[in-house]
Amino acid sequence: MTTTIGFIGLGVMGGPMAANLVRAGFDVVGYNRSPAKVEPLVDAGGRRAGSAVEAAAGADVVITMLPDSPDVEAVLLGQASGEDARGDDAAGGGDDGDSAGVLAHLSPGATVIDMSTIRPDVARRLAEAGAQRGNRVLDAPVSGGERGAIDGVLSIMVGGDEHAFTSVKPILHAMGTTVVHVGPAGSGQTVKAANQLMVAGILEVVSEALVFLDAHGVDRERAVEVLSGGLAGNAILERKGAAMLEGNFAPGFRVDLHHKDLGIVTAAARETGVAIPVGALAATLVASLRAQGHGDLDHSALLLQVEQLSGRRANDV
């Protein structure tokens, strides 16, 4: 029998992820607060739901791909648990006149996979709430950006019950190529926080290197070519280097979202007493870039920040 998946949140990442599930042969019922974003899923062969609860009703697996912790809480636990739910991918739990949330409407034994990037403590709380109702909740954030979502090659880090993970692996492999169970509930979000910490730090030093090269009159394209082949080679240079050299910051992963993620990182580090001096600086620079009105640009726009600090671009750019 075909597995039915309720997919809630069909934005930049969620839309192509849901479409890949359809292509893999799953029955996908999608919901997004902005109805126009459901159209590509329907065109791909999926079905439309009129609410988050409707998308989840009768589903074997429910996937959420939402902007932030309050959004996920609002959908799964009810509007009262996430009154600040917002964003194009968000779907408030009370939008259909029922404020109980999706967890209260799941079929017995259904599994929830939250693929959003949220706080680890919230992921643990959601897993506990699901367990009380007889449903398993996995936290399974992703890395790979919009391109990775479109191509189905995301890296997926999963926290929660290992048996639940095993049962949904075919679903996860329809969206990603690197799918790893990393520990109990909240572990997926902790690994994602580490991922975002590393990405921010690498973006910053790549930006500094590009400005350094430019200041010395070096051909940056040739420099990037040789750097990519040595120990300094990294995924940022490979995937974003060309666009950064062109000054093309069309969003694949927006500054606004990385700013949110770095807030998760710094809070989690503070809770455990872990020093992240480079990460804290990167978080400050991302926050500054956002404050200058660049929140909708790709996070590789950190290059603009380094250029400005180096006096190599106008402040009003």
N, C-alpha and C positions, 0 to 999 in steps of 0.2 A: 504494500500500500504506500502511496505517496505521502511523504511527511508534509504537513501543513505548517508554514512558518508565518507568524504575525510579525511584520517589520514596522517599527515605529520610529520615524525620523528619516526622511528621504532627501537629505540635503546633499552637499558636495561629496561627502563620503558615503552616506547611507544609500543614496540613489543607485550608484553603480554597484555597490555591494549587493543590494537586493536584486538588481538585474542579473548579476552573476549567479545568484541562487536559482533564479528562474531558468537560466540556461543550463544549470546543472540538473534540472528535472524536478526541483521542489515546487510545491504549490505555495506561492507567496501572496499574502494579503497585506497590503501596505497602507499606512496612514501617515499623513503629514499635516500639520496645522495650516500650511499654505497649500491648498488643493492642487495648484498647478504643478507642484513638484511630484505629484503622484502619477502624472501623465506618462513620463518615460517608462515607469514600471508597468503600467497598463499596456503601453505600446510593445513592451518586451514580452508580454504574456502573463503578467501578474494580475492580481485583482485589487480593487479599491475598497477601502473601509471608510465609513463615515466618522469613526472616532477611534481613539486608542483602544478602548474597551472592545469595540467591535472587531478590531484587527486581532485581538488576543483571544476572543471567544472561540473555543473549539480548537485552537492551535495546539500542536504538539510542542512547538518551541516558539518563544517570543523573543525577538531581538530588538533592543533599543539602541539607537545611535543619536544621542542628544548632546546639546552644548555643554552642560555643566551639572553639578551635583543637584541643585534644586530642581532642575528639569526632570532628572531621572526619578527623584523622590516623588515629584508631583505625579508622574505617570504611573509609577508602580504602587505607591502608597496612598495617593490621593492628593488633591489640590491643597488641602490644609497642611500637608507635610512639605510642600514646595511652592509657596505662594509667589516666589520670585521667578517661576518658570518663564523663560523667554527664549527668543531666538527663532530663526527660520525653521530649524529642525525640531523645535519643541512642540510638545503636544500635552497641554495641561490635563491632569487626570479628571477634572470636573467638567470638561468641555461638552459632555453629552448628558449633563444633568445628573450624573452619578459621581459623587466625590470620593467614593471608596478606593478608586485606583484599580489598576490592572490586576494586581496580585489577588484581589478579592474575587476576580471573575475567571481565573484560570481553571482549566480542566485538571482533575486530580493527576498528579505525576508529571504535569507539563514542566518544562525547563525554561528558565529565563536566562538569556545571554545579554548582559549589558556590555556593549562595545564602545560606549562613550568613554571619555577620559574624565574621571571624577576623583574625589578624595578617597583614599584607602579606607578610612573609618566609615564613610558612608557605604562603601561596597560591603564591608563586614556587616553593617546594620541591615542592609537589604537582604543579605544571605540569611541572616537570622530571622527576618520577617518572613521570608519565603519558607524556611524550614518549619516555622510554626503553622503554616498552612499546608504543608506536605508538598511543597514545590521547591526545586533546587534552583538557586540563582548563582550564576557564574559571572565573574568580572573578567572581561576579555577585551581590553583596549587594543588598539592597533597602531602600527607604525608603517609608513610607506607613502603617505600623502594621497592626493587625488589620483595621481598616475597609478599608484599601486592599487588603489581601489578599483579603478577602471580595468586594469590588466589582471586583477585577481591574484596579485602577488604580495599581498600584505604580510607583515610579520605580526602574529597574534600571540599575546602573552596572557595566559589564562590562570585565574585563581579560583579556588573553590573545590567542591567535591570531585575527587578523581574519577569516580565511576560515572558521574554526570558528564565530565569532560570526555571520557571515552565514548559515551553514547552520542555525543554531538560532533565528534571529530569530522565525519564526512561533510557536515554543514560548514564547519570552519574552513576545511580544505577547499571548499568551493569559492572562498573569498581570499585565502592566503596560502602561501607556500611554506612559510615557517610558522608552525603552530606548536606551541610548547606549553605544557602545564607547569607552572612555576611555583605552586604551593597552595596553601589554604586561602579562604576568602580574603580578599584585599591584596593578595600578593601580585595579581596581575596589574593592579593600579600602582602598586609600589614600583614594579619594574618599569611601567610606563613613565612614572615620575623620573626614574633614573635615566630613561631614554631621553626625555625632554630636557633634563639637566645637561646631558652630554651633547645633544644637538645644539642647544643654545651656546654652549662653550665653544664648540667647533665652528659654528657660524660666526661667532665673534672673532676667533683667531684667523679664520679664512678671510674675513673682511679686512682685518688689520694687515694681513699679508698682501692682499690685493692693493690696498692703499700704499703700503710700503713699496711695492714693486713699481707702482705708477709714479710715485714721487722720485724714484731713481731712474725713470725713463726706460724701464725694461719693457720689452714686448710681453704683455701679460698673458696672451694666448699661448705663446711658446713656453712661458714660465709655468703656466698651469699644466701644460702637457707633460713636462718633465717632472714636476712635483707630483703629479698623479701617479707616476710610475714608481715612485720611491716610497720611503717610510711615511712621508707626509700625505700620501694618497688617502683619500677618504670619500665616503658617499656624498658628502656635501659638494666637494669639488666635481665629482662625477655627474651628479644629478642637477646641481644648481649653478655650477661654475660658469657655464656659457651664458646663462641668463643674467647672472650678476655682472659679467663683463660687458654685456649689452645694456645694462641698466634696466632690464626688464623685470619688474617686480609684480607681475600679474599673480594674483594669489593662488597658490597651491595649498598652503597652510598659512592662514592669516596671523599677523602680529597680534591681533586681539586674542586669538585662541592660545597662542604661545604664552602671552602675558598671563592668561588664566591658569595655564598649566604650571608656570613657574611660581605662581602663588601657592599652588598645591605642594610643589617641591619645597619651597622655603618653610611653609608651615609644618610639613612632615619632618623636615630636618630639625626644626626648632623643638618639636615634641620629643625627639630622641637625643637631643644634644649634639647632633652631628654638625661639624663646621663645613660649610660649603662656600669659602671665600670667593672663588672664581664664579661659582654659580650665582651667588648673591650679586656680584657685579654685573653679570650677564642679565640677571633679572631687572636690575636697575636701568640698564641701557635699553632693554626692551620696553620697560615702562615709560622711559623718556621718549623713545621713538613713537610710542602710542600717543603720548600726551601732545606730541607735535602734529597729530592728526593723521598718522600713517597706519592706523590700526587695521585698515582694509588691505594693506599691501602684504605681499608674501614676507615671511619672517627673514628671508635673505636680505631684506631691506635694511638690516643692521649695517650693511655696507654704507648706506647713506649717513648713518649716525657716526661711523668712524671717519667718513669724509668730512663731515661738519666739524667734528672735534679736532681734525687735523687742518682745518681752514682751507679745505680743498673743494668746497661747494658753498653756494649761497645759502643762508639760513632760511630763505623763503622757498627753497626747492621742495 
